Amino acid sequence: MIIDRQSPRTIQNYLLWRFMMSQVDYMPKRFRTIKQQFNKVFQGINTEQSRPIKCATYVNRNMGFAVSKLYINKHFDENSRKEVTKLII
């Protein structure tokens, strides 16, 4: 296995790199700029997705049902919610 041929230091560096790359989108601009430069060189990607889009995507992925419930409670009356519940169940 390839992992067996690597030093513990190399594996540690790889894991740290993967963690940082997965979290850099939520870090300050200076870190995101470094990632953008990396992506430009290695993947040919020149632009970064806008911050509001990234934040909305994050919230939707991690708290989609909770946000949906808040939206439904605010914008739909009790009768509408009951009717939809009947359709779903």
mmCIF file as gemmi writes it, N, C-alpha and C atoms, coordinates in Angstrom:
data_model
loop_
_atom_site.group_PDB
_atom_site.id
_atom_site.type_symbol
_atom_site.label_atom_id
_atom_site.label_alt_id
_atom_site.label_comp_id
_atom_site.label_asym_id
_atom_site.label_entity_id
_atom_site.label_seq_id
_atom_site.pdbx_PDB_ins_code
_atom_site.Cartn_x
_atom_site.Cartn_y
_atom_site.Cartn_z
_atom_site.occupancy
_atom_site.B_iso_or_equiv
_atom_site.pdbx_formal_charge
_atom_site.auth_seq_id
_atom_site.auth_asym_id
_atom_site.pdbx_PDB_model_num
ATOM 1 N N . MET Axp A 1 ? 0.826 -1.179 0 1 0 ? 1 A 1
ATOM 2 C CA . MET Axp A 1 ? 0 0 0 1 0 ? 1 A 1
ATOM 3 C C . MET Axp A 1 ? 0.876 1.25 0 1 0 ? 1 A 1
ATOM 4 N N . ILE Axp A 2 ? 0.424 2.276 -0.697 1 0 ? 2 A 1
ATOM 5 C CA . ILE Axp A 2 ? 1.24 3.491 -0.827 1 0 ? 2 A 1
ATOM 6 C C . ILE Axp A 2 ? 1.471 4.168 0.526 1 0 ? 2 A 1
ATOM 7 N N . ILE Axp A 3 ? 0.499 4.101 1.396 1 0 ? 3 A 1
ATOM 8 C CA . ILE Axp A 3 ? 0.638 4.75 2.701 1 0 ? 3 A 1
ATOM 9 C C . ILE Axp A 3 ? 1.729 4.095 3.545 1 0 ? 3 A 1
ATOM 10 N N . ASP Axp A 4 ? 1.942 2.808 3.357 1 0 ? 4 A 1
ATOM 11 C CA . ASP Axp A 4 ? 2.979 2.098 4.108 1 0 ? 4 A 1
ATOM 12 C C . ASP Axp A 4 ? 4.388 2.521 3.701 1 0 ? 4 A 1
ATOM 13 N N . ARG Axp A 5 ? 4.512 3.079 2.509 1 0 ? 5 A 1
ATOM 14 C CA . ARG Axp A 5 ? 5.839 3.492 2.018 1 0 ? 5 A 1
ATOM 15 C C . ARG Axp A 5 ? 6.176 4.939 2.38 1 0 ? 5 A 1
ATOM 16 N N . GLN Axp A 6 ? 5.264 5.631 3.066 1 0 ? 6 A 1
ATOM 17 C CA . GLN Axp A 6 ? 5.48 7.036 3.405 1 0 ? 6 A 1
ATOM 18 C C . GLN Axp A 6 ? 5.923 7.184 4.854 1 0 ? 6 A 1
ATOM 19 N N . SER Axp A 7 ? 6.692 8.224 5.091 1 0 ? 7 A 1
ATOM 20 C CA . SER Axp A 7 ? 7.123 8.494 6.466 1 0 ? 7 A 1
ATOM 21 C C . SER Axp A 7 ? 5.947 9.076 7.26 1 0 ? 7 A 1
ATOM 22 N N . PRO Axp A 8 ? 5.978 8.915 8.573 1 0 ? 8 A 1
ATOM 23 C CA . PRO Axp A 8 ? 4.921 9.524 9.397 1 0 ? 8 A 1
ATOM 24 C C . PRO Axp A 8 ? 4.825 11.041 9.174 1 0 ? 8 A 1
ATOM 25 N N . ARG Axp A 9 ? 5.954 11.683 8.948 1 0 ? 9 A 1
ATOM 26 C CA . ARG Axp A 9 ? 5.974 13.134 8.714 1 0 ? 9 A 1
ATOM 27 C C . ARG Axp A 9 ? 5.22 13.484 7.426 1 0 ? 9 A 1
ATOM 28 N N . THR Axp A 10 ? 5.423 12.71 6.368 1 0 ? 10 A 1
ATOM 29 C CA . THR Axp A 10 ? 4.743 12.953 5.1 1 0 ? 10 A 1
ATOM 30 C C . THR Axp A 10 ? 3.236 12.771 5.258 1 0 ? 10 A 1
ATOM 31 N N . ILE Axp A 11 ? 2.843 11.743 5.967 1 0 ? 11 A 1
ATOM 32 C CA . ILE Axp A 11 ? 1.418 11.493 6.201 1 0 ? 11 A 1
ATOM 33 C C . ILE Axp A 11 ? 0.812 12.613 7.031 1 0 ? 11 A 1
ATOM 34 N N . GLN Axp A 12 ? 1.538 13.046 8.049 1 0 ? 12 A 1
ATOM 35 C CA . GLN Axp A 12 ? 1.076 14.152 8.891 1 0 ? 12 A 1
ATOM 36 C C . GLN Axp A 12 ? 0.9 15.419 8.052 1 0 ? 12 A 1
ATOM 37 N N . ASN Axp A 13 ? 1.869 15.738 7.213 1 0 ? 13 A 1
ATOM 38 C CA . ASN Axp A 13 ? 1.78 16.925 6.362 1 0 ? 13 A 1
ATOM 39 C C . ASN Axp A 13 ? 0.595 16.833 5.4 1 0 ? 13 A 1
ATOM 40 N N . TYR Axp A 14 ? 0.389 15.653 4.828 1 0 ? 14 A 1
ATOM 41 C CA . TYR Axp A 14 ? -0.722 15.455 3.903 1 0 ? 14 A 1
ATOM 42 C C . TYR Axp A 14 ? -2.063 15.666 4.603 1 0 ? 14 A 1
ATOM 43 N N . LEU Axp A 15 ? -2.226 15.078 5.781 1 0 ? 15 A 1
ATOM 44 C CA . LEU Axp A 15 ? -3.476 15.227 6.512 1 0 ? 15 A 1
ATOM 45 C C . LEU Axp A 15 ? -3.728 16.678 6.904 1 0 ? 15 A 1
ATOM 46 N N . LEU Axp A 16 ? -2.689 17.369 7.343 1 0 ? 16 A 1
ATOM 47 C CA . LEU Axp A 16 ? -2.819 18.78 7.684 1 0 ? 16 A 1
ATOM 48 C C . LEU Axp A 16 ? -3.193 19.591 6.451 1 0 ? 16 A 1
ATOM 49 N N . TRP Axp A 17 ? -2.556 19.32 5.322 1 0 ? 17 A 1
ATOM 50 C CA . TRP Axp A 17 ? -2.86 20.006 4.065 1 0 ? 17 A 1
ATOM 51 C C . TRP Axp A 17 ? -4.322 19.795 3.674 1 0 ? 17 A 1
ATOM 52 N N . ARG Axp A 18 ? -4.795 18.561 3.727 1 0 ? 18 A 1
ATOM 53 C CA . ARG Axp A 18 ? -6.181 18.253 3.352 1 0 ? 18 A 1
ATOM 54 C C . ARG Axp A 18 ? -7.159 18.972 4.283 1 0 ? 18 A 1
ATOM 55 N N . PHE Axp A 19 ? -6.864 18.983 5.576 1 0 ? 19 A 1
ATOM 56 C CA . PHE Axp A 19 ? -7.735 19.675 6.524 1 0 ? 19 A 1
ATOM 57 C C . PHE Axp A 19 ? -7.788 21.166 6.223 1 0 ? 19 A 1
ATOM 58 N N . MET Axp A 20 ? -6.634 21.771 6.043 1 0 ? 20 A 1
ATOM 59 C CA . MET Axp A 20 ? -6.58 23.209 5.774 1 0 ? 20 A 1
ATOM 60 C C . MET Axp A 20 ? -7.309 23.567 4.475 1 0 ? 20 A 1
ATOM 61 N N . MET Axp A 21 ? -7.126 22.75 3.445 1 0 ? 21 A 1
ATOM 62 C CA . MET Axp A 21 ? -7.801 23.024 2.17 1 0 ? 21 A 1
ATOM 63 C C . MET Axp A 21 ? -9.32 22.896 2.309 1 0 ? 21 A 1
ATOM 64 N N . SER Axp A 22 ? -9.774 22.036 3.199 1 0 ? 22 A 1
ATOM 65 C CA . SER Axp A 22 ? -11.221 21.888 3.381 1 0 ? 22 A 1
ATOM 66 C C . SER Axp A 22 ? -11.81 23.034 4.207 1 0 ? 22 A 1
ATOM 67 N N . GLN Axp A 23 ? -10.984 23.721 4.971 1 0 ? 23 A 1
ATOM 68 C CA . GLN Axp A 23 ? -11.469 24.783 5.848 1 0 ? 23 A 1
ATOM 69 C C . GLN Axp A 23 ? -11.152 26.193 5.358 1 0 ? 23 A 1
ATOM 70 N N . VAL Axp A 24 ? -10.31 26.33 4.371 1 0 ? 24 A 1
ATOM 71 C CA . VAL Axp A 24 ? -9.818 27.642 3.96 1 0 ? 24 A 1
ATOM 72 C C . VAL Axp A 24 ? -10.933 28.568 3.462 1 0 ? 24 A 1
ATOM 73 N N . ASP Axp A 25 ? -12.003 28.011 2.923 1 0 ? 25 A 1
ATOM 74 C CA . ASP Axp A 25 ? -13.098 28.858 2.442 1 0 ? 25 A 1
ATOM 75 C C . ASP Axp A 25 ? -13.772 29.63 3.569 1 0 ? 25 A 1
ATOM 76 N N . TYR Axp A 26 ? -13.596 29.206 4.798 1 0 ? 26 A 1
ATOM 77 C CA . TYR Axp A 26 ? -14.216 29.851 5.951 1 0 ? 26 A 1
ATOM 78 C C . TYR Axp A 26 ? -13.227 30.714 6.73 1 0 ? 26 A 1
ATOM 79 N N . MET Axp A 27 ? -12.038 30.902 6.168 1 0 ? 27 A 1
ATOM 80 C CA . MET Axp A 27 ? -10.988 31.684 6.816 1 0 ? 27 A 1
ATOM 81 C C . MET Axp A 27 ? -10.935 33.095 6.22 1 0 ? 27 A 1
ATOM 82 N N . PRO Axp A 28 ? -10.137 33.968 6.827 1 0 ? 28 A 1
ATOM 83 C CA . PRO Axp A 28 ? -10.01 35.336 6.306 1 0 ? 28 A 1
ATOM 84 C C . PRO Axp A 28 ? -9.481 35.376 4.864 1 0 ? 28 A 1
ATOM 85 N N . LYS Axp A 29 ? -9.663 36.508 4.231 1 0 ? 29 A 1
ATOM 86 C CA . LYS Axp A 29 ? -9.34 36.714 2.817 1 0 ? 29 A 1
ATOM 87 C C . LYS Axp A 29 ? -7.909 36.324 2.466 1 0 ? 29 A 1
ATOM 88 N N . ARG Axp A 30 ? -6.937 36.611 3.326 1 0 ? 30 A 1
ATOM 89 C CA . ARG Axp A 30 ? -5.542 36.319 2.987 1 0 ? 30 A 1
ATOM 90 C C . ARG Axp A 30 ? -5.327 34.825 2.742 1 0 ? 30 A 1
ATOM 91 N N . PHE Axp A 31 ? -6.04 33.971 3.478 1 0 ? 31 A 1
ATOM 92 C CA . PHE Axp A 31 ? -5.929 32.528 3.281 1 0 ? 31 A 1
ATOM 93 C C . PHE Axp A 31 ? -6.665 32.09 2.01 1 0 ? 31 A 1
ATOM 94 N N . ARG Axp A 32 ? -7.826 32.699 1.777 1 0 ? 32 A 1
ATOM 95 C CA . ARG Axp A 32 ? -8.589 32.365 0.569 1 0 ? 32 A 1
ATOM 96 C C . ARG Axp A 32 ? -7.833 32.778 -0.686 1 0 ? 32 A 1
ATOM 97 N N . THR Axp A 33 ? -7.074 33.871 -0.598 1 0 ? 33 A 1
ATOM 98 C CA . THR Axp A 33 ? -6.265 34.321 -1.73 1 0 ? 33 A 1
ATOM 99 C C . THR Axp A 33 ? -5.183 33.296 -2.06 1 0 ? 33 A 1
ATOM 100 N N . ILE Axp A 34 ? -4.572 32.731 -1.043 1 0 ? 34 A 1
ATOM 101 C CA . ILE Axp A 34 ? -3.549 31.694 -1.254 1 0 ? 34 A 1
ATOM 102 C C . ILE Axp A 34 ? -4.177 30.496 -1.956 1 0 ? 34 A 1
ATOM 103 N N . LYS Axp A 35 ? -5.351 30.084 -1.512 1 0 ? 35 A 1
ATOM 104 C CA . LYS Axp A 35 ? -6.033 28.955 -2.154 1 0 ? 35 A 1
ATOM 105 C C . LYS Axp A 35 ? -6.383 29.301 -3.597 1 0 ? 35 A 1
ATOM 106 N N . GLN Axp A 36 ? -6.832 30.529 -3.825 1 0 ? 36 A 1
ATOM 107 C CA . GLN Axp A 36 ? -7.18 30.947 -5.184 1 0 ? 36 A 1
ATOM 108 C C . GLN Axp A 36 ? -5.953 30.891 -6.092 1 0 ? 36 A 1
ATOM 109 N N . GLN Axp A 37 ? -4.807 31.322 -5.598 1 0 ? 37 A 1
ATOM 110 C CA . GLN Axp A 37 ? -3.571 31.246 -6.378 1 0 ? 37 A 1
ATOM 111 C C . GLN Axp A 37 ? -3.2 29.795 -6.662 1 0 ? 37 A 1
ATOM 112 N N . PHE Axp A 38 ? -3.361 28.932 -5.683 1 0 ? 38 A 1
ATOM 113 C CA . PHE Axp A 38 ? -3.102 27.506 -5.852 1 0 ? 38 A 1
ATOM 114 C C . PHE Axp A 38 ? -4.007 26.929 -6.937 1 0 ? 38 A 1
ATOM 115 N N . ASN Axp A 39 ? -5.302 27.225 -6.847 1 0 ? 39 A 1
ATOM 116 C CA . ASN Axp A 39 ? -6.264 26.722 -7.833 1 0 ? 39 A 1
ATOM 117 C C . ASN Axp A 39 ? -5.97 27.243 -9.236 1 0 ? 39 A 1
ATOM 118 N N . LYS Axp A 40 ? -5.493 28.469 -9.319 1 0 ? 40 A 1
ATOM 119 C CA . LYS Axp A 40 ? -5.168 29.042 -10.625 1 0 ? 40 A 1
ATOM 120 C C . LYS Axp A 40 ? -4.023 28.276 -11.286 1 0 ? 40 A 1
ATOM 121 N N . VAL Axp A 41 ? -3.002 27.958 -10.504 1 0 ? 41 A 1
ATOM 122 C CA . VAL Axp A 41 ? -1.835 27.257 -11.036 1 0 ? 41 A 1
ATOM 123 C C . VAL Axp A 41 ? -2.152 25.798 -11.357 1 0 ? 41 A 1
ATOM 124 N N . PHE Axp A 42 ? -2.8 25.11 -10.429 1 0 ? 42 A 1
ATOM 125 C CA . PHE Axp A 42 ? -2.975 23.665 -10.575 1 0 ? 42 A 1
ATOM 126 C C . PHE Axp A 42 ? -4.252 23.245 -11.283 1 0 ? 42 A 1
ATOM 127 N N . GLN Axp A 43 ? -5.28 24.103 -11.264 1 0 ? 43 A 1
ATOM 128 C CA . GLN Axp A 43 ? -6.55 23.714 -11.87 1 0 ? 43 A 1
ATOM 129 C C . GLN Axp A 43 ? -7.026 24.674 -12.954 1 0 ? 43 A 1
ATOM 130 N N . GLY Axp A 44 ? -6.334 25.794 -13.126 1 0 ? 44 A 1
ATOM 131 C CA . GLY Axp A 44 ? -6.727 26.761 -14.137 1 0 ? 44 A 1
ATOM 132 C C . GLY Axp A 44 ? -7.962 27.564 -13.769 1 0 ? 44 A 1
ATOM 133 N N . ILE Axp A 45 ? -8.338 27.569 -12.486 1 0 ? 45 A 1
ATOM 134 C CA . ILE Axp A 45 ? -9.517 28.317 -12.029 1 0 ? 45 A 1
ATOM 135 C C . ILE Axp A 45 ? -9.082 29.717 -11.632 1 0 ? 45 A 1
ATOM 136 N N . ASN Axp A 46 ? -9.663 30.73 -12.294 1 0 ? 46 A 1
ATOM 137 C CA . ASN Axp A 46 ? -9.23 32.107 -12.069 1 0 ? 46 A 1
ATOM 138 C C . ASN Axp A 46 ? -10.08 32.882 -11.07 1 0 ? 46 A 1
ATOM 139 N N . THR Axp A 47 ? -11.315 32.468 -10.85 1 0 ? 47 A 1
ATOM 140 C CA . THR Axp A 47 ? -12.191 33.25 -9.982 1 0 ? 47 A 1
ATOM 141 C C . THR Axp A 47 ? -12.633 32.429 -8.779 1 0 ? 47 A 1
ATOM 142 N N . GLU Axp A 48 ? -12.897 33.144 -7.725 1 0 ? 48 A 1
ATOM 143 C CA . GLU Axp A 48 ? -13.394 32.529 -6.496 1 0 ? 48 A 1
ATOM 144 C C . GLU Axp A 48 ? -14.898 32.752 -6.445 1 0 ? 48 A 1
ATOM 145 N N . GLN Axp A 49 ? -15.645 31.765 -5.961 1 0 ? 49 A 1
ATOM 146 C CA . GLN Axp A 49 ? -17.081 31.915 -5.791 1 0 ? 49 A 1
ATOM 147 C C . GLN Axp A 49 ? -17.333 33.025 -4.772 1 0 ? 49 A 1
ATOM 148 N N . SER Axp A 50 ? -18.372 33.818 -4.982 1 0 ? 50 A 1
ATOM 149 C CA . SER Axp A 50 ? -18.625 34.952 -4.086 1 0 ? 50 A 1
ATOM 150 C C . SER Axp A 50 ? -18.887 34.487 -2.665 1 0 ? 50 A 1
ATOM 151 N N . ARG Axp A 51 ? -18.512 35.309 -1.713 1 0 ? 51 A 1
ATOM 152 C CA . ARG Axp A 51 ? -18.652 34.976 -0.289 1 0 ? 51 A 1
ATOM 153 C C . ARG Axp A 51 ? -20.106 34.702 0.095 1 0 ? 51 A 1
ATOM 154 N N . PRO Axp A 52 ? -21.069 35.542 -0.332 1 0 ? 52 A 1
ATOM 155 C CA . PRO Axp A 52 ? -22.469 35.252 0.02 1 0 ? 52 A 1
ATOM 156 C C . PRO Axp A 52 ? -22.945 33.892 -0.506 1 0 ? 52 A 1
ATOM 157 N N . ILE Axp A 53 ? -22.521 33.513 -1.701 1 0 ? 53 A 1
ATOM 158 C CA . ILE Axp A 53 ? -22.905 32.222 -2.255 1 0 ? 53 A 1
ATOM 159 C C . ILE Axp A 53 ? -22.287 31.092 -1.428 1 0 ? 53 A 1
ATOM 160 N N . LYS Axp A 54 ? -21.011 31.237 -1.073 1 0 ? 54 A 1
ATOM 161 C CA . LYS Axp A 54 ? -20.353 30.224 -0.246 1 0 ? 54 A 1
ATOM 162 C C . LYS Axp A 54 ? -21.06 30.069 1.1 1 0 ? 54 A 1
ATOM 163 N N . CYS Axp A 55 ? -21.395 31.184 1.722 1 0 ? 55 A 1
ATOM 164 C CA . CYS Axp A 55 ? -22.046 31.139 3.035 1 0 ? 55 A 1
ATOM 165 C C . CYS Axp A 55 ? -23.436 30.514 2.933 1 0 ? 55 A 1
ATOM 166 N N . ALA Axp A 56 ? -24.186 30.909 1.917 1 0 ? 56 A 1
ATOM 167 C CA . ALA Axp A 56 ? -25.529 30.351 1.741 1 0 ? 56 A 1
ATOM 168 C C . ALA Axp A 56 ? -25.465 28.849 1.477 1 0 ? 56 A 1
ATOM 169 N N . THR Axp A 57 ? -24.515 28.415 0.677 1 0 ? 57 A 1
ATOM 170 C CA . THR Axp A 57 ? -24.342 26.991 0.395 1 0 ? 57 A 1
ATOM 171 C C . THR Axp A 57 ? -23.998 26.231 1.669 1 0 ? 57 A 1
ATOM 172 N N . TYR Axp A 58 ? -23.116 26.791 2.472 1 0 ? 58 A 1
ATOM 173 C CA . TYR Axp A 58 ? -22.718 26.161 3.737 1 0 ? 58 A 1
ATOM 174 C C . TYR Axp A 58 ? -23.921 26.002 4.662 1 0 ? 58 A 1
ATOM 175 N N . VAL Axp A 59 ? -24.678 27.089 4.821 1 0 ? 59 A 1
ATOM 176 C CA . VAL Axp A 59 ? -25.846 27.044 5.711 1 0 ? 59 A 1
ATOM 177 C C . VAL Axp A 59 ? -26.86 26.032 5.191 1 0 ? 59 A 1
ATOM 178 N N . ASN Axp A 60 ? -27.108 26.036 3.892 1 0 ? 60 A 1
ATOM 179 C CA . ASN Axp A 60 ? -28.089 25.119 3.314 1 0 ? 60 A 1
ATOM 180 C C . ASN Axp A 60 ? -27.674 23.666 3.494 1 0 ? 60 A 1
ATOM 181 N N . ARG Axp A 61 ? -26.395 23.372 3.299 1 0 ? 61 A 1
ATOM 182 C CA . ARG Axp A 61 ? -25.906 21.999 3.467 1 0 ? 61 A 1
ATOM 183 C C . ARG Axp A 61 ? -25.985 21.519 4.909 1 0 ? 61 A 1
ATOM 184 N N . ASN Axp A 62 ? -25.678 22.414 5.839 1 0 ? 62 A 1
ATOM 185 C CA . ASN Axp A 62 ? -25.559 22.014 7.235 1 0 ? 62 A 1
ATOM 186 C C . ASN Axp A 62 ? -26.8 22.271 8.08 1 0 ? 62 A 1
ATOM 187 N N . MET Axp A 63 ? -27.645 23.189 7.641 1 0 ? 63 A 1
ATOM 188 C CA . MET Axp A 63 ? -28.821 23.538 8.441 1 0 ? 63 A 1
ATOM 189 C C . MET Axp A 63 ? -30.064 23.727 7.577 1 0 ? 63 A 1
ATOM 190 N N . GLY Axp A 64 ? -30.122 23.033 6.461 1 0 ? 64 A 1
ATOM 191 C CA . GLY Axp A 64 ? -31.205 23.217 5.504 1 0 ? 64 A 1
ATOM 192 C C . GLY Axp A 64 ? -32.592 23.028 6.085 1 0 ? 64 A 1
ATOM 193 N N . PHE Axp A 65 ? -32.797 21.959 6.844 1 0 ? 65 A 1
ATOM 194 C CA . PHE Axp A 65 ? -34.122 21.706 7.405 1 0 ? 65 A 1
ATOM 195 C C . PHE Axp A 65 ? -34.513 22.77 8.432 1 0 ? 65 A 1
ATOM 196 N N . ALA Axp A 66 ? -33.572 23.195 9.251 1 0 ? 66 A 1
ATOM 197 C CA . ALA Axp A 66 ? -33.87 24.212 10.257 1 0 ? 66 A 1
ATOM 198 C C . ALA Axp A 66 ? -34.243 25.538 9.592 1 0 ? 66 A 1
ATOM 199 N N . VAL Axp A 67 ? -33.498 25.912 8.57 1 0 ? 67 A 1
ATOM 200 C CA . VAL Axp A 67 ? -33.788 27.159 7.851 1 0 ? 67 A 1
ATOM 201 C C . VAL Axp A 67 ? -35.134 27.058 7.142 1 0 ? 67 A 1
ATOM 202 N N . SER Axp A 68 ? -35.404 25.896 6.55 1 0 ? 68 A 1
ATOM 203 C CA . SER Axp A 68 ? -36.691 25.695 5.873 1 0 ? 68 A 1
ATOM 204 C C . SER Axp A 68 ? -37.846 25.845 6.853 1 0 ? 68 A 1
ATOM 205 N N . LYS Axp A 69 ? -37.691 25.283 8.034 1 0 ? 69 A 1
ATOM 206 C CA . LYS Axp A 69 ? -38.755 25.387 9.038 1 0 ? 69 A 1
ATOM 207 C C . LYS Axp A 69 ? -38.994 26.842 9.42 1 0 ? 69 A 1
ATOM 208 N N . LEU Axp A 70 ? -37.952 27.61 9.613 1 0 ? 70 A 1
ATOM 209 C CA . LEU Axp A 70 ? -38.11 29.026 9.949 1 0 ? 70 A 1
ATOM 210 C C . LEU Axp A 70 ? -38.833 29.77 8.824 1 0 ? 70 A 1
ATOM 211 N N . TYR Axp A 71 ? -38.457 29.473 7.581 1 0 ? 71 A 1
ATOM 212 C CA . TYR Axp A 71 ? -39.084 30.119 6.43 1 0 ? 71 A 1
ATOM 213 C C . TYR Axp A 71 ? -40.57 29.76 6.353 1 0 ? 71 A 1
ATOM 214 N N . ILE Axp A 72 ? -40.865 28.477 6.507 1 0 ? 72 A 1
ATOM 215 C CA . ILE Axp A 72 ? -42.265 28.021 6.433 1 0 ? 72 A 1
ATOM 216 C C . ILE Axp A 72 ? -43.092 28.646 7.546 1 0 ? 72 A 1
ATOM 217 N N . ASN Axp A 73 ? -42.565 28.669 8.756 1 0 ? 73 A 1
ATOM 218 C CA . ASN Axp A 73 ? -43.297 29.261 9.876 1 0 ? 73 A 1
ATOM 219 C C . ASN Axp A 73 ? -43.566 30.746 9.656 1 0 ? 73 A 1
ATOM 220 N N . LYS Axp A 74 ? -42.657 31.433 8.991 1 0 ? 74 A 1
ATOM 221 C CA . LYS Axp A 74 ? -42.816 32.867 8.778 1 0 ? 74 A 1
ATOM 222 C C . LYS Axp A 74 ? -43.762 33.179 7.619 1 0 ? 74 A 1
ATOM 223 N N . HIS Axp A 75 ? -43.72 32.394 6.55 1 0 ? 75 A 1
ATOM 224 C CA . HIS Axp A 75 ? -44.41 32.776 5.32 1 0 ? 75 A 1
ATOM 225 C C . HIS Axp A 75 ? -45.665 31.963 4.999 1 0 ? 75 A 1
ATOM 226 N N . PHE Axp A 76 ? -45.969 30.936 5.77 1 0 ? 76 A 1
ATOM 227 C CA . PHE Axp A 76 ? -47.148 30.123 5.506 1 0 ? 76 A 1
ATOM 228 C C . PHE Axp A 76 ? -48.037 30.099 6.741 1 0 ? 76 A 1
ATOM 229 N N . ASP Axp A 77 ? -49.328 30.275 6.523 1 0 ? 77 A 1
ATOM 230 C CA . ASP Axp A 77 ? -50.244 30.234 7.668 1 0 ? 77 A 1
ATOM 231 C C . ASP Axp A 77 ? -50.482 28.789 8.105 1 0 ? 77 A 1
ATOM 232 N N . GLU Axp A 78 ? -51.115 28.655 9.249 1 0 ? 78 A 1
ATOM 233 C CA . GLU Axp A 78 ? -51.343 27.34 9.855 1 0 ? 78 A 1
ATOM 234 C C . GLU Axp A 78 ? -52.128 26.407 8.932 1 0 ? 78 A 1
ATOM 235 N N . ASN Axp A 79 ? -53.148 26.919 8.266 1 0 ? 79 A 1
ATOM 236 C CA . ASN Axp A 79 ? -53.958 26.093 7.365 1 0 ? 79 A 1
ATOM 237 C C . ASN Axp A 79 ? -53.125 25.546 6.21 1 0 ? 79 A 1
ATOM 238 N N . SER Axp A 80 ? -52.284 26.368 5.639 1 0 ? 80 A 1
ATOM 239 C CA . SER Axp A 80 ? -51.424 25.913 4.538 1 0 ? 80 A 1
ATOM 240 C C . SER Axp A 80 ? -50.485 24.811 5.001 1 0 ? 80 A 1
ATOM 241 N N . ARG Axp A 81 ? -49.915 24.979 6.183 1 0 ? 81 A 1
ATOM 242 C CA . ARG Axp A 81 ? -49.005 23.965 6.715 1 0 ? 81 A 1
ATOM 243 C C . ARG Axp A 81 ? -49.736 22.64 6.948 1 0 ? 81 A 1
ATOM 244 N N . LYS Axp A 82 ? -50.964 22.723 7.459 1 0 ? 82 A 1
ATOM 245 C CA . LYS Axp A 82 ? -51.746 21.502 7.691 1 0 ? 82 A 1
ATOM 246 C C . LYS Axp A 82 ? -52.084 20.81 6.377 1 0 ? 82 A 1
ATOM 247 N N . GLU Axp A 83 ? -52.456 21.579 5.355 1 0 ? 83 A 1
ATOM 248 C CA . GLU Axp A 83 ? -52.794 21 4.055 1 0 ? 83 A 1
ATOM 249 C C . GLU Axp A 83 ? -51.589 20.305 3.419 1 0 ? 83 A 1
ATOM 250 N N . VAL Axp A 84 ? -50.452 20.936 3.495 1 0 ? 84 A 1
ATOM 251 C CA . VAL Axp A 84 ? -49.243 20.335 2.932 1 0 ? 84 A 1
ATOM 252 C C . VAL Axp A 84 ? -48.861 19.07 3.703 1 0 ? 84 A 1
ATOM 253 N N . THR Axp A 85 ? -49.013 19.116 5.017 1 0 ? 85 A 1
ATOM 254 C CA . THR Axp A 85 ? -48.72 17.94 5.824 1 0 ? 85 A 1
ATOM 255 C C . THR Axp A 85 ? -49.61 16.768 5.409 1 0 ? 85 A 1
ATOM 256 N N . LYS Axp A 86 ? -50.883 17.033 5.13 1 0 ? 86 A 1
ATOM 257 C CA . LYS Axp A 86 ? -51.794 15.979 4.67 1 0 ? 86 A 1
ATOM 258 C C . LYS Axp A 86 ? -51.32 15.394 3.341 1 0 ? 86 A 1
ATOM 259 N N . LEU Axp A 87 ? -50.831 16.242 2.452 1 0 ? 87 A 1
ATOM 260 C CA . LEU Axp A 87 ? -50.357 15.77 1.155 1 0 ? 87 A 1
ATOM 261 C C . LEU Axp A 87 ? -49.11 14.903 1.292 1 0 ? 87 A 1
ATOM 262 N N . ILE Axp A 88 ? -48.25 15.257 2.21 1 0 ? 88 A 1
ATOM 263 C CA . ILE Axp A 88 ? -46.979 14.538 2.365 1 0 ? 88 A 1
ATOM 264 C C . ILE Axp A 88 ? -47.176 13.192 3.055 1 0 ? 88 A 1
ATOM 265 N N . ILE Axp A 89 ? -48.021 13.202 4.077 1 0 ? 89 A 1
ATOM 266 C CA . ILE Axp A 89 ? -48.19 11.978 4.881 1 0 ? 89 A 1
ATOM 267 C C . ILE Axp A 89 ? -49.167 11.063 4.293 1 0 ? 89 A 1
